[in-house]
Amino acid sequence: MSNYTQPHVGPEQLKELTGYDRPGDQKRWLERHGIKYAVRKDGTLSTTWGLVEAGLIGSGVSMEPDFGVFDGKAA
């Protein structure tokens, strides 16, 4: 079980996690890493830290943001 004080990943945390600002880019990143999410009425994404952990466990994926997006070297 996660030890996060807030179970939901906030908008700024989602940007930090994925390295992307736009929901479409965030969606592709989450899908690529096996993380389930919901799309809100306004088009933004919603997920929880538990789903993030479940998607990344055993995949060898770093929890660090993908800063390669800034220089065109994103995975």
C-alpha positions as CSV (number, residue, x, y, z in Angstrom):
1,M,0.0,0.0,0.0
2,S,1.2,3.5,-0.8
3,N,2.3,5.9,1.9
4,Y,1.2,9.0,0.0
5,T,-0.8,11.5,1.9
6,Q,-2.9,12.1,-1.2
7,P,-3.9,9.0,-3.2
8,H,-4.5,11.0,-6.4
9,V,-1.7,12.3,-8.6
10,G,-2.3,16.0,-9.0
11,P,-2.0,17.9,-12.2
12,E,1.5,19.3,-11.4
13,Q,2.6,15.8,-10.2
14,L,1.4,14.3,-13.4
15,K,3.4,16.8,-15.4
16,E,6.5,16.0,-13.3
17,L,5.9,12.3,-13.6
18,T,5.5,12.2,-17.3
19,G,7.5,15.2,-18.4
20,Y,4.6,16.4,-20.5
21,D,2.2,19.3,-20.1
22,R,-0.5,18.3,-22.6
23,P,-3.0,15.5,-21.6
24,G,-2.6,13.7,-25.0
25,D,1.2,13.4,-24.4
26,Q,0.6,12.4,-20.8
27,K,-1.9,9.7,-21.9
28,R,0.6,8.2,-24.3
29,W,3.3,8.2,-21.6
30,L,1.0,6.5,-19.1
31,E,-0.2,3.9,-21.7
32,R,3.5,3.2,-22.7
33,H,4.2,2.5,-19.0
34,G,1.1,0.4,-18.3
35,I,-0.5,2.9,-16.0
36,K,-4.3,3.0,-15.9
37,Y,-6.0,6.4,-15.8
38,A,-9.4,8.1,-16.3
39,V,-10.2,11.1,-18.5
40,R,-12.1,13.9,-16.8
41,K,-14.9,15.9,-18.5
42,D,-12.4,18.7,-19.1
43,G,-10.0,16.4,-20.9
44,T,-7.4,16.2,-18.1
45,L,-6.2,12.9,-16.8
46,S,-6.7,11.3,-13.4
47,T,-4.8,8.5,-11.8
48,T,-3.6,7.4,-8.4
49,W,-0.2,6.7,-6.9
50,G,-1.3,3.1,-6.4
51,L,-2.0,2.7,-10.2
52,V,1.4,4.4,-11.0
53,E,3.2,1.9,-8.7
54,A,1.2,-1.0,-10.1
55,G,2.1,0.0,-13.7
56,L,5.8,0.4,-12.9
57,I,6.5,-2.5,-10.5
58,G,8.8,-5.0,-12.2
59,S,9.1,-3.0,-15.4
60,G,12.4,-1.4,-14.4
61,V,11.0,2.0,-15.2
62,S,12.4,4.9,-13.2
63,M,10.0,7.1,-11.3
64,E,12.1,10.0,-12.5
65,P,10.6,12.4,-15.0
66,D,11.6,12.0,-18.6
67,F,13.6,15.2,-19.2
68,G,14.5,14.0,-22.7
69,V,11.3,15.6,-23.9
70,F,13.1,19.0,-23.7
71,D,15.9,18.0,-26.1
72,G,14.0,15.7,-28.4
73,K,15.4,12.5,-26.9
74,A,12.3,11.2,-25.2
75,A,11.7,7.5,-25.0
